[in-house]
Amino acid sequence: MFLEKREKNALTGYLTLNGFSLDCVKELKYLGVVLDRLNKVARNSFGIKSNVSSLIYKQGIVPFICYGSQIWGSALKKKIYCRLLRKIQRRIVLRVISGYRTISYEAVFAISGFPPIDIFIIRNNEFKIATKNCTNKCLDGSLRVSELPHPSERFPLNLVNYRKNIENNFPVVCFTDGSKINTKVGLAFVIFQDFIEIGTRQFRISDECSVFQAELLCIAQAVSWICNNEILSSNFLICSDSLSSLCALNNIYSQNKLIVKTHINLNFLRSRGVQVFFSFVRGHTGIYGNERADWLAKEATKLRDLVPMSIPKSYHKKVFKEKIISEWNNLYQISINAHLTKEFFPSIQSRLKAKHFHPNFKLTQFLTGHGNFKAYLKHFNLSLTDQCSCSSDTIQNAKHLILACTNFSSERCTLMKCLQKNNIEWPPPLSAFVDGNSSFTFFCAFINSIFPCIN
């Protein structure tokens, strides 16, 4: 058991698990890395930096906490266990943001950008269940190793570079394309023989599917069409503007049903003396066949009948993130804590959009109000007054120092000019300081310049 010193002293009895006693240790080896108390090396004003602490948390501590959560995760239905997990998480995340331990849970999680661990575990378990199995009725499920054809029956694609007048070398040319419009996904291919359009095929798949699936299915359908019309020529060319689909089809070890079926069809054609070549074409470059397939794919989104395809993992991942952010934001909004932090980040969505934002010791103090301010220090009798030295009737807090304190008027000028360039009047909402990269850079410079002079 990994405990702090005061917790170890409070443990008077023995703890056992399945008849084995649990020893208290000062360090723990996990995945080849020795974990000891992070507080020793990640202090507020020295030690490892915030981005390193963040990396340790994401790559080491979160997997450690979540280990086996699919078994014990149902216990988080009880709030007491959620609170215990958040308590552990908060102490670690405080080191990430370099904040004082008086900062509220809501502010700690918002500034760090890490959701409450209990919400993450519950939604992550739902995500794993949703992506665990693929229905057998779908065309692009995963085959078992025993169901795969022998490796000798699968070959890489015959790839050729697309160039002007390449159609002259192939009597039959097929252009494929997939498209997603207004959340609807369609695909189509068009066939040319001696530069004359002789046929088209259109399909629609589930709205949750990706464009990659549409492109892959379209190529597979084009190969199937060639199998039924092999008498037209001994050389066929399939042109696609999806490089990722061609790379996926070029993998002869893939277990995807659709890819395996395409390899089987290509091997059948090869045995009949028919060669199918593939070429990548850049989309929307004026190539008539590609533009025609693109238009047909967009029209295919209006079809009613759907081709059965599995819902991709990327869709489940998107839903998983949306659920976490929504639930986290609801807790953030209804909380009576983190008043000042909410002025900088009105919602969790606004915090996560600020990719340029990185907390540090000085910045965290201004975002939370918990720092070297007389209004905060007076709560702990560390200051005789909460009045600012610039005026006898003004409380010295973070908001006052940023917006109004006359002691720092000269330092504030640069910050005001930056906001004026973005048509933001003074005094601005506090969120304006962290919304954009440039304003955030000037805001950090302003804080660094005034911090040593706060008294």
Secondary structure as GFF3:
##gff-version 3
##sequence-region A 1 455
A	DSSP	alpha_helix	5	10	.	.	.	ID=ss1
A	DSSP	beta_strand	16	17	.	.	.	ID=ss2
A	DSSP	beta_strand	20	21	.	.	.	ID=ss3
A	DSSP	beta_strand	28	30	.	.	.	ID=ss4
A	DSSP	beta_strand	33	35	.	.	.	ID=ss5
A	DSSP	three_ten_helix	38	40	.	.	.	ID=ss6
A	DSSP	alpha_helix	50	56	.	.	.	ID=ss7
A	DSSP	pi_helix	57	61	.	.	.	ID=ss8
A	DSSP	alpha_helix	62	66	.	.	.	ID=ss9
A	DSSP	alpha_helix	69	72	.	.	.	ID=ss10
A	DSSP	three_ten_helix	73	77	.	.	.	ID=ss11
A	DSSP	alpha_helix	79	97	.	.	.	ID=ss12
A	DSSP	alpha_helix	105	112	.	.	.	ID=ss13
A	DSSP	alpha_helix	117	132	.	.	.	ID=ss14
A	DSSP	three_ten_helix	145	147	.	.	.	ID=ss15
A	DSSP	three_ten_helix	151	153	.	.	.	ID=ss16
A	DSSP	beta_strand	158	159	.	.	.	ID=ss17
A	DSSP	three_ten_helix	166	169	.	.	.	ID=ss18
A	DSSP	beta_strand	172	181	.	.	.	ID=ss19
A	DSSP	beta_strand	184	193	.	.	.	ID=ss20
A	DSSP	beta_strand	196	205	.	.	.	ID=ss21
A	DSSP	alpha_helix	211	228	.	.	.	ID=ss22
A	DSSP	three_ten_helix	230	232	.	.	.	ID=ss23
A	DSSP	beta_strand	235	240	.	.	.	ID=ss24
A	DSSP	alpha_helix	243	249	.	.	.	ID=ss25
A	DSSP	alpha_helix	257	271	.	.	.	ID=ss26
A	DSSP	beta_strand	275	280	.	.	.	ID=ss27
A	DSSP	alpha_helix	288	300	.	.	.	ID=ss28
A	DSSP	alpha_helix	313	334	.	.	.	ID=ss29
A	DSSP	alpha_helix	339	344	.	.	.	ID=ss30
A	DSSP	alpha_helix	348	353	.	.	.	ID=ss31
A	DSSP	alpha_helix	361	368	.	.	.	ID=ss32
A	DSSP	alpha_helix	374	377	.	.	.	ID=ss33
A	DSSP	three_ten_helix	378	380	.	.	.	ID=ss34
A	DSSP	alpha_helix	398	403	.	.	.	ID=ss35
A	DSSP	three_ten_helix	406	408	.	.	.	ID=ss36
A	DSSP	alpha_helix	409	421	.	.	.	ID=ss37
A	DSSP	alpha_helix	432	435	.	.	.	ID=ss38
A	DSSP	alpha_helix	437	450	.	.	.	ID=ss39
A	DSSP	three_ten_helix	451	453	.	.	.	ID=ss40
###
